[in-house]
Amino acid sequence: MTALKAPLATLSPLQRLWLTEAVRLREEQAGPLEDREANRQAVAAGGDLASRVEARALWLAQRDGMHAALLHWRQGAVLALWLLLAAAVLSGAGLGLAALGDGVRPVNLMWALGSLLGLHALTLVGWIVGVVVAGNGSATLGRLWLWLSEKFARDAQAVQLAPALLVLLQRQRLNRWGLGLLVHGLWALLLLSALGSLLALLATRRYGFVWETTLLGSDTFVTLIQTLGALPQVLGFSTPTVGLIRASGADAVAEEGARQVWAVWVLGVLVCYGLLPRVLLALFCAWRWQQGRASLRLDLDLPGYSLLRERLQPSSERLGVTDAAPEHLAVAQPGGQALASEGAVLVAVELDPRRPWPPALPKGVADAGVIDSREQRQHLLDQLSRFPPARLGIACDPRRSPDRGTLALLAELARNAGQTRVWLLAAEPGEALDSQRLEDWHVALEGLQLEWRQGAPLGWLGGEYD
């Protein structure tokens, strides 16, 4: 289990809860997973029900590849974010160019403001209405990022990751703040790029500014421009005088000072009504996100978790196997407990009662007896999970077929020991071993990556080195 824990130790609390939710969704959609050893490891780790549910889910996620899928998803999310950032920078530069043009014709002030702030204002109002009325604040950019992240991951195990993340965050309504931080951050970058584009164009070209209308009077524009310029003026941006506003209604004023006043007014409006709200909202979303993350918890009342309560915190011990066997046996992974193991143990599996057992054991080697029942199997596995031996010898009778249950037991035993060797017992005097059945044992043990011997590994158990 140590080998499985090592990569998971780097996960943040949010990622651990995320994987736990992903495992729950997978079991809801595809049925319960084979989790005997996961449950045993979770019970051995102790703690409250939430920590045991999390430990079980992380063990299953590591075993079934969901932890690796999470890493792939994160890589895809980073790539998707970089693409959106690049798109925001390019779009902002394009907005600046579209607002000012090439300098040949005077800049229509209302068209320029509409180009710079029109879509921003619509999406901002939509986000605020979503938060206040619907309570979710979902945004197209956020959904696009999630979609791109899943596409870039290209991992079949990542199917439940995005839904699991949304389900987890929705319990504390964190999805609106997380996606809001992303959306407002992208918009802030876009508007900052537009501001840089405007500064570059205004510094290298000569622009004239006019306002044009057929239906509205000049007083309307005077009021509108002064109203829009009130907040920028507080922050130090200049506002055109009434005379300059009226003079700019027919043709662009040629004076250099007038051009500069209009240019500063446009920049001030962009900063105050575009860039500044997005930056403030991004900071607010980041603050709410950090607050909500600290209070994230599993909802143990969900059916998927309620069913685990008796298995992970049983009121009375339940022995035996209750789940169907998996299609493929897991690799034994010997050496997984090497960092926390000591001593040596010899155990036998389903021996003929007429065979004398145990043999004379070297000093320091414990006899775990013969496993013949589910109760003995469960008891031994519980003991090994708490006190893993450095060396484990498993004696098997090669006259019996290596059925799936026996091989699963060997794999489970080996995962709870530092090193493991299987002892294929010799035939009784006057008997001969079936060569085909012996070959089946060899193939099966090699598939489990377990080392086997025909002779007794008693010297090895006693501490001798090969």
C-alpha positions in Angstrom: 0.0 0.0 0.0 2.9 2.3 0.5 3.7 2.2 -3.2 0.1 3.3 -3.9 0.1 6.1 -1.3 3.3 7.8 -2.6 1.8 9.5 -5.7 -1.4 10.4 -3.8 0.5 12.3 -1.1 1.0 15.2 -3.5 -2.7 15.7 -4.0 -4.4 18.7 -2.5 -7.5 18.3 -0.3 -9.7 19.5 -3.2 -8.2 16.9 -5.5 -8.6 14.1 -3.0 -12.3 15.0 -2.6 -12.6 15.3 -6.4 -11.3 11.8 -6.9 -13.6 10.5 -4.2 -16.6 12.0 -6.0 -15.4 10.6 -9.3 -15.2 7.1 -7.9 -18.8 7.5 -6.5 -20.1 8.7 -9.9 -18.4 5.8 -11.6 -19.9 3.2 -9.2 -23.4 4.8 -9.6 -23.1 4.5 -13.4 -21.2 1.2 -13.9 -22.0 -0.6 -10.6 -19.9 -1.4 -7.5 -16.2 -1.9 -7.9 -14.3 -4.9 -6.5 -13.2 -3.2 -3.3 -12.3 -5.9 -0.7 -8.7 -4.8 -0.3 -9.6 -1.1 -0.6 -12.1 -1.5 2.3 -9.6 -3.4 4.4 -6.9 -0.7 3.9 -9.4 2.0 4.7 -10.5 0.3 7.9 -6.8 -0.3 8.9 -6.0 3.4 8.4 -8.7 4.3 10.9 -10.3 7.7 11.3 -13.9 8.8 10.9 -16.2 7.7 8.1 -15.3 10.5 5.8 -11.6 9.8 6.0 -12.2 6.1 5.4 -14.5 6.7 2.4 -11.8 9.0 1.0 -9.0 6.4 1.7 -11.0 3.7 -0.1 -11.8 5.9 -3.1 -8.2 7.0 -3.5 -7.0 3.4 -3.3 -9.5 2.5 -6.1 -8.6 5.5 -8.1 -4.9 4.6 -8.0 -5.6 1.0 -8.9 -8.0 1.7 -11.7 -6.2 4.6 -13.3 -8.4 7.5 -12.3 -5.5 9.2 -10.5 -3.5 9.1 -13.7 -6.5 10.4 -15.6 -6.7 13.3 -13.1 -3.1 14.2 -13.9 -3.9 14.0 -17.7 -7.0 16.1 -17.1 -4.9 18.7 -15.3 -2.5 18.8 -18.2 -5.4 19.3 -20.6 -6.8 22.0 -18.4 -3.5 23.9 -18.3 -3.3 23.6 -22.1 -6.9 24.8 -22.6 -6.2 27.7 -20.2 -3.1 28.8 -22.2 -5.2 28.7 -25.4 -7.9 30.9 -23.9 -5.3 33.3 -22.6 -3.7 33.6 -26.0 -7.2 34.1 -27.6 -7.9 36.8 -25.0 -4.7 38.7 -25.8 -5.3 38.5 -29.5 -9.0 39.4 -29.2 -8.1 42.4 -27.0 -5.5 43.7 -29.6 -8.2 43.2 -32.3 -10.7 45.2 -30.3 -8.3 48.2 -30.0 -7.6 48.2 -33.7 -11.4 47.9 -34.5 -12.2 50.8 -32.2 -9.7 53.3 -33.6 -9.3 52.1 -37.2 -6.4 53.1 -39.4 -6.5 56.8 -38.6 -7.7 57.9 -42.1 -11.2 58.7 -40.9 -12.1 60.3 -37.6 -13.0 57.9 -34.8 -16.7 57.8 -34.1 -16.8 57.9 -30.2 -20.0 55.9 -29.8 -18.9 53.2 -32.2 -15.5 53.0 -30.5 -17.1 52.6 -27.0 -19.5 50.0 -28.4 -16.6 48.0 -29.9 -14.6 48.1 -26.7 -17.3 47.7 -24.1 -20.4 46.3 -25.8 -19.8 42.5 -25.5 -18.1 43.0 -22.2 -21.2 44.8 -20.8 -23.6 42.2 -22.1 -21.7 39.3 -20.6 -21.1 41.1 -17.3 -24.8 41.8 -16.9 -25.6 38.2 -17.8 -23.1 36.9 -15.2 -24.6 39.2 -12.5 -28.1 38.1 -13.3 -27.1 34.5 -13.2 -25.6 34.9 -9.7 -28.4 37.0 -8.3 -31.4 35.2 -9.9 -30.3 31.7 -10.8 -27.6 31.4 -8.2 -25.1 29.7 -10.5 -23.3 32.4 -12.5 -22.3 29.8 -15.2 -20.6 31.4 -18.1 -19.8 30.3 -21.7 -16.1 30.8 -21.3 -16.0 28.6 -18.2 -18.0 25.8 -19.9 -15.7 26.1 -22.9 -12.7 25.7 -20.7 -14.1 22.5 -19.0 -15.0 21.1 -22.5 -11.5 21.8 -23.9 -9.9 20.3 -20.7 -11.8 17.1 -21.2 -11.0 16.9 -24.9 -7.3 17.5 -24.4 -7.1 14.9 -21.6 -8.0 12.0 -24.0 -8.3 9.5 -21.2 -11.3 7.1 -21.0 -11.0 7.3 -17.2 -11.5 11.1 -17.3 -15.2 10.9 -18.2 -16.4 11.3 -14.7 -13.8 13.9 -13.7 -15.5 17.1 -15.0 -19.0 16.1 -13.7 -17.5 15.0 -10.4 -15.8 18.4 -10.0 -19.0 20.3 -10.8 -21.1 18.2 -8.4 -18.5 18.7 -5.6 -18.3 22.4 -6.1 -22.1 22.9 -6.4 -22.6 21.8 -2.8 -20.9 24.9 -1.5 -21.9 26.9 -4.6 -18.2 27.1 -5.5 -18.7 26.5 -9.1 -19.9 30.1 -9.8 -16.9 31.5 -8.0 -14.4 29.2 -9.6 -15.7 29.7 -13.1 -16.3 33.4 -12.3 -12.6 33.8 -11.4 -11.7 32.2 -14.7 -14.1 34.3 -16.7 -13.4 37.6 -15.1 -9.7 36.9 -15.3 -9.9 36.2 -19.0 -12.0 39.3 -19.6 -9.5 41.4 -17.5 -6.7 40.1 -19.7 -8.6 40.8 -22.9 -9.4 44.4 -21.8 -5.8 44.9 -20.6 -4.7 43.8 -24.1 -7.2 46.2 -25.7 -5.8 49.0 -23.5 -2.3 48.2 -24.6 -3.4 48.2 -28.2 -5.1 51.6 -27.8 -2.0 53.1 -26.2 0.2 51.7 -29.0 -2.1 53.1 -31.7 -2.6 56.4 -30.0 1.2 56.8 -29.6 2.0 56.0 -33.2 -0.9 57.5 -35.2 -2.9 60.7 -35.2 -6.6 60.3 -34.6 -9.5 62.7 -34.6 -12.7 62.1 -32.6 -16.3 63.0 -33.5 -19.7 62.0 -32.4 -22.5 61.7 -35.0 -26.3 61.6 -34.8 -29.4 62.2 -36.9 -32.2 61.8 -34.3 -30.5 63.0 -31.0 -29.6 66.5 -30.1 -26.2 67.7 -29.0 -27.3 68.2 -25.5 -27.9 64.4 -25.2 -24.3 63.7 -26.1 -23.0 66.4 -23.8 -24.9 64.8 -20.9 -23.8 61.3 -21.9 -20.1 62.1 -22.3 -20.0 64.1 -19.1 -21.8 61.3 -17.2 -19.4 58.6 -18.5 -16.4 60.8 -17.7 -17.4 61.5 -14.1 -15.9 58.3 -12.6 -12.7 58.5 -14.8 -12.3 62.1 -13.7 -12.2 61.0 -10.1 -9.3 58.7 -10.9 -7.4 61.4 -12.7 -8.6 61.1 -16.3 -9.5 64.3 -18.1 -13.1 65.0 -19.4 -13.8 67.1 -22.4 -15.5 70.5 -21.8 -18.9 71.3 -23.1 -17.4 73.5 -25.8 -15.1 70.7 -27.0 -18.0 68.2 -27.0 -20.2 70.5 -29.1 -17.3 71.4 -31.4 -16.6 67.7 -32.1 -20.2 67.0 -33.3 -19.6 68.0 -36.9 -15.8 67.5 -37.6 -12.8 66.4 -35.6 -11.1 69.2 -33.8 -7.6 69.6 -35.3 -6.0 71.0 -32.1 -3.5 68.7 -30.6 -4.8 69.4 -27.0 -8.3 68.4 -28.1 -7.1 65.1 -29.6 -5.3 64.3 -26.4 -8.3 65.1 -24.2 -10.6 62.8 -26.2 -7.9 60.0 -26.2 -7.5 60.2 -22.4 -11.3 60.2 -22.0 -11.6 57.0 -24.1 -8.8 55.3 -22.1 -10.5 56.4 -18.9 -13.8 55.0 -19.9 -12.2 51.7 -20.9 -10.3 51.4 -17.6 -13.2 52.4 -15.3 -16.1 50.6 -16.9 -14.2 47.7 -18.5 -10.9 46.7 -16.9 -11.6 47.8 -13.3 -14.9 45.9 -12.8 -13.4 42.7 -14.2 -10.3 43.0 -12.0 -12.4 43.7 -8.9 -14.9 40.8 -9.6 -11.9 38.4 -10.3 -10.5 39.3 -6.9 -13.9 38.9 -5.2 -14.4 35.5 -6.8 -10.9 34.5 -5.8 -11.7 35.5 -2.2 -15.0 33.5 -2.1 -13.2 30.6 -3.8 -10.6 30.4 -1.1 -13.2 30.7 1.6 -15.4 27.9 0.1 -12.5 25.5 -0.5 -11.8 25.4 3.3 -15.3 24.2 4.0 -15.6 21.5 1.3 -16.8 18.2 2.7 -18.2 14.9 1.4 -21.9 14.6 1.6 -22.1 11.3 3.5 -25.9 11.2 3.2 -25.7 10.4 -0.5 -26.7 6.8 -1.3 -23.3 5.9 -2.7 -21.6 6.8 0.6 -24.4 5.5 2.9 -23.9 2.0 1.5 -20.3 2.1 2.6 -21.0 3.0 6.2 -21.5 -0.6 7.4 -18.4 -1.9 5.4 -16.0 0.9 6.6 -17.4 1.4 10.1 -19.2 -1.8 10.8 -21.2 -2.2 14.0 -20.1 -5.9 13.9 -17.4 -7.5 11.7 -18.6 -9.2 8.5 -16.4 -11.9 7.3 -16.1 -13.5 3.9 -16.3 -12.4 0.3 -19.4 -10.5 -0.8 -18.4 -9.1 -4.2 -18.0 -10.8 -7.5 -14.5 -11.7 -8.7 -12.9 -9.2 -11.2 -12.3 -10.2 -14.8 -8.6 -9.7 -14.4 -6.5 -10.2 -11.3 -4.4 -7.3 -10.1 -0.6 -7.7 -10.2 0.7 -8.6 -6.7 3.3 -5.8 -6.6 5.6 -7.4 -4.1 7.6 -5.0 -2.0 4.8 -2.6 -1.5 5.1 -2.7 2.3 8.9 -2.7 2.5 9.2 0.6 4.3 7.0 -0.4 7.3 7.6 -4.2 7.5 9.6 -6.5 9.7 9.9 -10.2 10.6 9.0 -13.2 8.5 5.8 -15.3 8.2 5.0 -18.7 6.6 1.5 -19.5 5.7 -0.1 -22.4 3.8 -3.2 -22.3 1.5 -5.6 -25.2 1.4 -3.3 -28.0 2.3 -4.3 -31.7 2.5 -5.0 -32.3 6.3 -2.9 -35.5 6.0 0.2 -33.5 5.1 2.4 -32.8 8.2 2.5 -29.0 8.9 4.3 -26.8 9.7 7.9 -27.8 9.0 10.7 -26.9 11.3 11.0 -23.2 11.1 14.1 -21.1 11.6 14.2 -18.8 14.6 12.2 -15.6 14.1 9.8 -17.1 11.5 6.2 -17.0 12.5 3.7 -19.7 11.6 0.4 -18.3 10.3 -1.1 -21.8 9.9 -3.2 -23.1 7.0 -5.9 -20.9 5.4 -9.0 -23.1 4.7 -11.9 -20.7 5.3 -13.0 -17.2 4.5 -12.8 -16.3 8.2 -9.2 -17.4 8.4 -8.4 -15.5 5.2 -10.0 -12.3 6.4 -8.3 -12.6 9.8 -4.9 -13.1 8.3 -5.3 -10.3 5.8 -6.3 -7.9 8.6 -3.3 -8.9 10.7 -0.9 -8.5 7.7 -2.3 -5.1 6.9 -1.6 -3.9 10.4 1.7 -5.7 10.9 3.2 -6.4 7.4 6.1 -8.8 7.4 9.3 -8.1 5.6 9.3 -11.6 4.1 6.3 -13.8 3.5 6.4 -17.4 2.4 3.2 -19.0 1.0 3.0 -22.7 0.6 0.6 -24.1 -2.0 -0.3 -27.6 -3.1 0.3 -27.8 -6.9 -2.0 -30.8 -7.1 -4.8 -28.4 -6.8 -5.7 -26.1 -9.8 -4.7 -22.5 -9.5 -8.3 -21.1 -9.5 -9.1 -17.4 -9.5 -9.9 -17.3 -5.8 -6.6 -18.8 -4.8 -4.7 -16.5 -7.1 -6.5 -13.4 -5.8 -5.7 -14.5 -2.2 -2.0 -14.8 -3.2 -2.0 -11.3 -4.7 -3.6 -9.8 -1.6 -1.2 -11.5 0.7 1.8 -10.4 -1.4 0.6 -6.8 -1.4 0.8 -6.8 2.4 4.4 -7.9 2.6 7.8 -6.5 1.7 8.9 -9.6 -0.3 7.0 -12.8 -1.1 7.9 -16.2 -2.3 5.5 -19.0 -3.2 6.5 -22.5 -2.2 5.1 -25.1 -4.5 5.2 -28.2 -2.3 6.7 -31.4 -3.6 4.5 -34.5 -4.2 4.0 -37.0 -1.4 6.1 -40.2 -1.5 4.7 -42.5 -4.2 2.8 -39.7 -6.0 3.7 -37.6 -9.1 2.7 -34.1 -9.9 0.7 -33.4 -13.0 3.1 -31.5 -15.4 0.3 -29.6 -17.1 -1.1 -28.4 -13.8 2.3 -27.5 -12.5 2.9 -25.5 -15.7 -0.5 -23.7 -15.1 0.8 -22.7 -11.7 4.0 -21.3 -13.2 2.2 -19.3 -15.8 -0.3 -17.9 -13.2 2.4 -16.9 -10.7 4.4 -15.2 -13.4 1.3 -13.3 -14.4 1.0 -12.1 -10.8 4.7 -11.3 -10.8 5.3 -13.5 -7.9 8.5 -15.4 -7.3 8.1 -19.2 -6.8 10.3 -22.1 -5.7 9.9 -25.9 -5.7 12.0 -26.2 -2.6 11.3 -24.8 0.8 12.3 -21.1 1.2 13.0 -21.6 4.9 16.6 -20.3 4.7 15.3 -17.2 2.9 12.6 -16.7 5.6 15.3 -17.0 8.3 17.2 -14.1 6.8 19.6 -15.7 4.5 20.4 -14.0 1.1 20.4 -15.8 -2.2 
